[in-house]
Structures are given as structure tokens and as C-alpha cells.
């Protein structure tokens, strides 16, 4: 009995191995064909191996007559059913994969991807991944278009801001050269005005260079552990004369110890831009208050002014490049303000993994910088 069982196992194992090798060879040859064809090959290999083993065993057992016919009929029907199910399943998988391919081909220029319904789990996962990828592409394209629009506006606005003072400087220089003005008072006034315009243009060029470094991702920070209180004191000292000239009260309030890891020069520039912006928009006898505090592992640096508030429609655009809250690009009386300071401040803060925002508060608005506290 045992030798016969070993013989049966050997026969079925041998047939199964031969069929499996033939199936692997077929799958290797068809590896670039449809997944449905490969699935059909797997089912055919399984059915043929099973049917072949049963037939071999049946013949070995020398079953004759009606019994053998019944066994062979059952095996044949089972094999046909397996092949039929494999055909239907493979066609369904092929149809689903073609539907997914058609959905990819149907993606519009806007990047809208609509995955087909009723996909198998694996293809559904692929469709979900494609949907997320197309969504990221759409966001990237939208950001690229926004940056391109901002770049064009910046070029147009800066061209105007450069052309106006250059035209004035040229007129004054020609007047001095031709001797149109000769009295010492007028000559001195022209020299002072030319110097003022040169300083303004130099500041604008510096801002443009800083902004280009931020947008190009080439801004390199030398971070050290600093206290925001000291940073505020230095920044207020640098703009004290401007506040005094405009009649604005300038005060600072800081917690004793608020340490952060930051580039002192760059963060000081961002803070100075905020304070200068607040001073310029605060009327005489108004106040600008700079506060430093720490809460829940976050350092908060706020600049509050008395500008009268920012229109709700302009709040989302405050940090846009070259935005000045007005349509005209006429140079201001103080010869400053190209609309780049707040954009630079945002870029510097974001380079420090921080956030910056603005809200209307009290008699004016409040700009707030949030940075991670240093351990």
C-alpha cells in the first residue's frame, strides 16, 4: 500500500513540476503582455497540473468502465469551469486596467484626474496614488503661475520705481551741468535730493538681491542661540531716529528669557522691516509697540501699530511682493517704500521654520512672528 502511495505522489509531483516549469517559461515569454494573459497562464497551470495528476492516478488505479468515465468527466468539467472563471477574471482585470489607463489619458490640461469606479483593490490604490500625484502637480502649477505673475508684476513695478527717481536725478544733474541753477541754496538742495534718491535706489537693489536669494532658495542662515529681547533692543535702537522724526512713540516689551536658534542678522532685518513699516503707517502721536513672549514652546514676536487697520480684502496680500496697499506707484514723500520689506520678512521667517501673520487689532494692526523656542 505504501509503495503505491509513494508512486502516486511521485507521479503527481512529477507532472506538477513539469507543468509548473512550462508555466514559468510561458510567463517569462509573456512578461510584457497584459496582466490578464499572465493571470490566465497561472490558472491554466493550476488546472492542468490538477487534472493531469487526477487522470494519471485514475489510470494507475486501473479504473475501468463507468467509474472511470465518471471520474474523467468530473475532472474535465472542473477544468473547464476553472478556465472559464480565469477567462472572466482576466477580462475584468484587463478592462479595469484599460479603464485606469484611459482615465490617465483623459486628464485635462488643468490636471483634473477622475479615477474610474469599481477597480480592484490594488488598481484602486494605484488610482488613489495617481489622484494625489495629479493634485500635487496642480498645486505646483498653480504656485508656478502665481510666482510667474508676481515676477511680471515685480518687474513692471520695479521698472517704474527705478525709472521715476532716475528721471529726476537726470534732470537735476543736467540742470547743474548746464548752469540752469547757480544759487548755492538750490544747488545744495539738488545735491541732497540726488543723494536721497541714490540711497533709495541702493536700498531697493539690496532688497531685490535679498528677495532673489529667498525665492531661489540660496539664502544661507548661520544659526546661533540668541535672545529675542536683545534682538528687539538692537532693532529699536536702529529705527529710533526715524520714529522721533515722525513723532511716533516706540516701546518694547520682552520676557526675561526667550531664546531661539536663528541667524541674528537676517532675523533682525525681518524685524526691522516690520517696525519701519509700522512707523511709516502710524500717524504722529501714535505708538508702535514691540512685544516678545514665549508660550507652549513657541516664541512670539509681535509689532503693533496705530495705522487704522488694513482692509479685509488686502489682508491676504500684505506679504505679496511689491504690494503697497495702493494702486499708484508714485514715490512717497520720504523717498522710501518699494513694497518689498514685508515679502522679505516673510521669506526670512519661513527660512527659520517659523510663521508670520497679520491681524487688525485695536487702533491698527498687529504683525506676529512665531518661532520654535530653543531648548
CORVEN-V582376 format. One record per residue. N is the residue number from 0. SS is DSSP state (hx for helix, st for strand, lp for the rest). OMEGA is omega in radians with two decimals (none if undefined). D_CENTER is the distance of its C-alpha to the mean C-alpha in Angstrom with 1 decimal. Layout:
n-><N	N>
ss-><SS	SS>
omega-><OMEGA	OMEGA>
d_center-><D_CENTER	D_CENTER>
This chain:
n-><0	1	2	3	4	5	6	7	8	9	10	11	12	13	14	15	16	17	18	19	20	21	22	23	24	25	26	27	28	29	30	31	32	33	34	35	36	37	38	39	40	41	42	43	44	45	46	47	48	49	50	51	52	53	54	55	56	57	58	59	60	61	62	63	64	65	66	67	68	69	70	71	72	73	74	75	76	77	78	79	80	81	82	83	84	85	86	87	88	89	90	91	92	93	94	95	96	97	98	99	100	101	102	103	104	105	106	107	108	109	110	111	112	113	114	115	116	117	118	119	120	121	122	123	124	125	126	127	128	129	130	131	132	133	134	135	136	137	138	139	140	141	142	143	144	145	146	147	148	149	150	151	152	153	154	155	156	157	158	159	160	161	162	163	164	165	166	167	168	169	170	171	172	173	174	175	176	177	178	179	180	181	182	183	184	185	186	187	188	189	190	191	192	193	194	195	196	197	198	199	200	201	202	203	204	205	206	207	208	209	210	211	212	213	214	215	216	217	218	219	220	221	222	223	224	225	226	227	228	229	230	231	232	233	234	235	236	237	238	239	240	241	242	243	244	245	246	247	248	249	250	251	252	253	254	255	256	257	258	259	260	261	262	263	264	265	266	267	268	269	270	271	272	273	274	275	276	277	278	279	280	281	282	283	284	285	286	287	288	289	290	291	292	293	294	295	296	297	298	299	300	301	302	303	304	305	306	307	308	309	310	311	312	313	314	315	316	317	318	319	320	321	322	323	324	325	326	327	328	329	330	331	332	333	334	335	336	337	338	339	340	341	342	343	344	345	346	347	348	349	350	351	352	353	354	355	356	357	358	359	360	361	362	363	364	365	366	367	368	369	370	371	372	373	374>
ss-><lp	hx	hx	hx	hx	hx	hx	hx	hx	hx	hx	hx	hx	hx	hx	hx	hx	hx	hx	hx	hx	hx	hx	hx	hx	hx	hx	hx	hx	lp	lp	lp	lp	lp	hx	hx	hx	hx	hx	hx	hx	hx	hx	hx	hx	hx	hx	hx	hx	hx	hx	hx	hx	hx	hx	hx	hx	hx	hx	hx	lp	lp	lp	lp	hx	hx	hx	hx	hx	hx	hx	hx	hx	hx	hx	hx	hx	hx	hx	hx	hx	hx	hx	hx	hx	hx	hx	hx	hx	hx	hx	hx	hx	hx	hx	hx	hx	hx	hx	hx	hx	hx	hx	hx	hx	lp	lp	lp	lp	lp	lp	lp	lp	lp	lp	lp	lp	lp	lp	lp	hx	hx	hx	hx	hx	hx	hx	hx	hx	hx	hx	hx	hx	hx	hx	hx	hx	hx	hx	hx	hx	hx	hx	hx	hx	hx	hx	hx	hx	hx	hx	hx	hx	hx	hx	hx	hx	hx	hx	hx	hx	hx	hx	hx	hx	hx	hx	hx	hx	hx	hx	hx	hx	hx	hx	hx	hx	hx	lp	lp	lp	lp	lp	hx	hx	hx	hx	hx	hx	hx	hx	hx	hx	hx	hx	hx	hx	hx	hx	hx	hx	hx	hx	hx	hx	hx	hx	hx	hx	hx	hx	hx	hx	hx	hx	hx	lp	lp	lp	lp	lp	lp	lp	st	st	st	st	hx	hx	hx	hx	hx	hx	hx	hx	hx	hx	hx	hx	hx	hx	hx	hx	hx	hx	lp	lp	lp	st	st	st	st	st	st	lp	lp	lp	lp	st	st	st	st	lp	hx	hx	hx	hx	hx	hx	hx	hx	hx	hx	hx	hx	hx	hx	hx	hx	hx	hx	lp	lp	lp	lp	lp	st	st	st	st	st	st	st	st	st	lp	lp	st	st	st	st	st	st	st	lp	lp	lp	lp	lp	lp	lp	hx	hx	hx	hx	lp	lp	lp	lp	lp	lp	lp	lp	lp	lp	lp	lp	lp	lp	lp	lp	lp	lp	lp	lp	lp	lp	lp	lp	lp	hx	hx	hx	hx	hx	hx	hx	hx	hx	hx	hx	lp	lp	lp	st	st	st	st	st	st	st	lp	lp	st	st	st	st	st	st	st	st	st	st	lp	lp>
omega-><-3.12	3.09	3.12	3.11	3.12	3.12	3.13	3.14	-3.13	-3.13	-3.10	3.12	3.12	3.11	3.14	3.13	3.12	3.14	3.14	3.11	3.10	3.12	3.11	3.08	3.13	3.14	3.09	3.12	-3.08	-3.02	3.12	3.12	-3.10	3.09	3.09	3.10	3.14	3.09	3.11	3.11	3.13	-3.13	3.14	3.11	-3.14	-3.11	-3.11	3.13	-3.14	-3.13	-3.14	3.12	-3.13	3.13	-3.13	3.13	-3.14	3.14	3.14	-3.14	3.09	3.05	-3.09	3.03	-3.05	-3.11	3.14	3.13	3.14	-3.12	-3.12	3.10	3.12	3.13	3.13	3.13	3.11	3.10	3.12	3.11	3.12	3.12	3.12	3.11	3.12	3.13	-3.14	-3.12	-3.14	3.12	3.12	3.12	3.12	3.13	3.13	3.14	3.09	3.08	3.10	3.10	3.11	3.11	3.10	3.13	-3.10	3.13	-3.10	3.14	3.13	3.11	3.13	-3.12	3.13	-3.11	3.11	-3.12	3.07	3.13	2.98	-3.03	-3.09	3.11	3.07	3.07	3.10	3.13	3.09	3.10	3.09	3.13	3.12	3.13	3.11	3.10	3.09	3.09	3.11	3.12	3.11	3.12	3.11	3.11	3.12	3.11	3.12	3.12	3.12	3.09	3.12	3.13	3.14	3.10	3.14	3.13	-3.13	-3.10	-3.13	3.09	3.11	-3.12	3.08	-3.07	-3.08	3.12	3.11	3.11	3.11	3.13	3.13	3.14	3.14	3.13	3.11	3.12	3.10	-3.11	-3.10	-3.14	3.13	3.05	-3.10	-3.11	-3.05	-3.10	3.14	3.12	3.11	3.12	3.10	3.14	3.13	3.14	3.10	3.11	3.12	-3.14	3.11	3.11	-3.14	3.13	3.11	3.09	3.13	3.11	3.09	3.13	3.13	3.12	3.13	-3.13	3.12	3.09	-3.14	-3.10	-3.14	-3.13	-3.11	3.10	-3.10	-3.10	3.03	-3.00	3.01	3.12	-3.11	3.05	-3.11	3.10	3.10	3.13	3.14	3.14	3.13	-3.12	3.14	3.10	-3.12	-3.10	-3.10	-3.12	3.10	3.12	3.14	-3.14	-3.10	3.10	-3.10	3.08	-3.07	-3.12	3.11	3.12	-3.07	2.98	-3.07	-3.06	3.06	-3.08	3.06	3.01	-3.03	2.98	-3.01	-3.09	-3.10	-3.14	3.06	3.10	3.12	3.14	-3.14	3.10	3.13	-3.10	3.12	3.10	3.13	-3.14	-3.09	-3.09	3.11	3.14	3.10	-3.07	3.05	-3.10	3.01	-3.06	3.09	-3.10	3.08	3.12	3.12	-3.12	3.07	3.09	-3.12	3.05	-3.11	-3.13	-3.04	3.08	-3.12	-3.12	3.13	-3.06	-3.09	3.11	3.14	3.09	-3.07	-3.12	-3.10	-3.09	-3.13	-3.05	-3.03	-3.07	3.09	3.14	3.06	3.08	-3.13	3.11	3.14	-3.10	-3.09	3.09	-3.14	3.13	-3.13	-3.08	-3.13	3.08	-3.08	3.02	3.09	3.11	-3.12	-3.02	-3.11	3.08	3.10	3.13	3.11	3.14	3.14	-3.13	3.14	3.06	3.07	-3.08	3.12	3.11	3.11	-3.12	-3.14	3.07	3.01	-3.07	3.08	-3.09	-3.11	3.13	-3.12	3.02	-3.09	3.05	3.09	-3.12	3.06	3.08	3.06	-3.13	none>
d_center-><73.3	70.8	71.3	70.7	67.4	66.3	67.2	65.2	62.2	62.6	63.0	60.0	57.8	59.0	58.3	54.9	54.0	55.2	53.2	50.0	50.4	51.0	47.9	45.7	47.1	46.4	42.7	42.3	43.7	41.6	38.3	36.6	38.1	36.8	36.0	38.8	41.3	40.4	40.6	44.0	45.1	44.3	46.4	49.2	49.5	49.7	52.2	54.3	54.5	55.5	58.0	59.5	60.0	61.7	63.9	64.9	65.8	67.7	69.8	70.4	71.8	74.2	73.5	75.6	76.4	74.6	72.5	71.0	70.2	68.5	66.3	65.4	64.7	62.4	60.5	60.2	59.0	56.4	55.2	55.0	53.1	50.6	50.1	49.8	47.1	45.2	45.5	44.1	41.2	40.3	40.5	38.2	35.6	35.9	35.5	32.4	30.8	31.8	30.4	27.0	27.3	28.5	25.5	23.2	25.4	25.4	21.7	21.7	20.1	17.7	16.4	18.3	19.5	22.5	23.7	27.5	29.4	31.8	30.1	31.4	29.3	28.0	27.1	25.6	23.3	22.4	21.9	19.5	17.4	17.5	16.6	13.4	12.6	13.5	11.4	8.2	9.9	10.8	7.6	6.9	10.5	10.5	8.1	10.4	13.4	12.7	12.4	15.5	17.3	16.7	18.0	21.0	21.8	21.6	24.0	26.3	26.4	26.8	29.5	31.3	31.1	32.4	35.0	36.7	37.5	38.5	40.9	42.4	42.8	44.4	46.8	47.8	48.2	50.4	52.4	53.1	53.9	56.3	58.0	57.2	56.7	59.1	59.7	58.1	56.3	54.4	53.7	52.3	50.1	48.8	48.1	46.2	44.2	43.3	42.3	40.1	38.3	37.9	36.3	34.0	33.0	32.5	30.2	28.2	27.9	26.9	24.1	22.9	23.0	21.0	18.4	18.2	17.8	14.9	13.0	14.2	13.2	16.9	17.6	19.7	20.7	24.1	23.9	27.1	28.3	29.3	30.6	29.0	32.5	33.5	30.4	31.3	34.9	34.1	31.8	34.5	37.2	35.4	35.2	38.5	40.4	38.0	38.3	42.1	42.5	40.8	42.6	39.6	40.1	37.5	37.4	35.3	35.3	33.9	34.4	36.4	33.8	30.0	28.7	25.2	23.8	22.8	23.6	26.5	26.6	23.0	22.9	26.3	25.1	22.4	25.2	27.7	25.5	25.3	29.1	30.2	28.3	30.0	33.4	33.2	32.6	35.1	38.7	41.7	42.9	39.4	37.6	34.3	33.7	31.2	30.9	29.6	29.6	28.3	27.7	26.5	25.2	23.2	24.5	24.6	25.4	26.3	27.9	30.1	32.0	34.5	32.9	33.9	30.4	27.6	27.8	25.6	24.1	23.1	21.5	17.9	18.5	20.1	17.3	16.8	18.1	21.9	22.3	25.7	26.6	29.1	29.5	32.0	31.2	34.6	34.8	35.6	38.9	37.7	36.1	32.6	29.3	27.1	24.2	22.0	22.8	20.5	17.4	18.5	19.0	15.5	14.1	16.8	16.3	12.6	13.7	16.2	13.8	15.3	14.9	16.9	18.4	21.5	24.2	27.7	30.2	34.0	35.3	31.9	28.3	26.7	23.6	22.4	20.5	19.8	19.8	20.7	24.4	25.9	28.3>
